[in-house]
Amino acid sequence: MTLKEWQILEQIQTLGELAKRLRVADTTNPAMLVHKWLKGKAFPRKENLERIVKATRGKVTPNDF
């Protein structure tokens, strides 16, 4: 499942809310970082991949990027 599909499934409305739910590692602008992941412009770092897998209960994995 893609991160975007999970966002829709969980009815998460904003990128800020998505970043908060994923517990994105401290960055200047977590919402912008999540946006780049959704658009395929960036690949999450290892610590963020681990957070994504945990937050989505394994529904989104590194192979989904």
C-alpha positions in Angstrom: 0.0 0.0 0.0 1.4 3.4 -0.8 1.6 6.2 1.8 -1.0 8.2 -0.1 -3.4 5.2 -0.1 -2.9 4.9 3.7 -3.5 8.6 4.1 -6.8 8.2 2.3 -7.8 5.1 4.2 -7.1 6.8 7.5 -9.0 9.9 6.4 -6.0 12.2 7.1 -6.8 15.5 5.6 -3.6 17.5 5.8 0.1 16.9 5.3 0.8 18.3 8.7 -1.5 15.8 10.3 0.1 13.0 8.3 3.5 14.0 9.4 2.3 14.1 13.0 0.7 10.6 12.8 3.9 9.2 11.2 6.0 10.9 13.9 8.4 12.3 11.3 11.9 12.9 12.6 12.6 16.5 13.5 12.9 18.6 10.4 12.3 22.3 9.7 9.1 21.5 7.8 7.8 17.9 8.3 4.7 18.5 6.1 7.0 19.5 3.1 9.1 16.4 3.7 6.0 14.2 3.6 4.8 16.0 0.5 8.1 15.1 -1.2 7.7 11.4 -0.2 4.2 11.4 -1.6 5.3 12.9 -4.9 8.4 10.6 -5.2 10.8 13.5 -5.0 12.5 12.1 -1.9 13.0 8.8 -0.2 12.6 8.6 3.6 15.7 8.0 5.7 16.0 4.8 7.6 14.6 6.3 10.9 11.6 7.7 9.1 11.0 4.4 7.2 10.9 2.6 10.6 8.4 5.2 11.9 6.2 4.8 8.8 6.1 1.0 9.1 5.3 1.3 12.8 2.7 4.0 12.4 0.9 2.2 9.6 1.1 -1.1 11.4 3.1 -2.6 8.5 0.7 -1.5 5.8 3.3 0.8 4.2 6.8 -0.7 3.9 10.1 0.5 2.3 9.2 -1.4 -0.8 6.2 0.8 -1.3 8.3 3.8 -2.1 
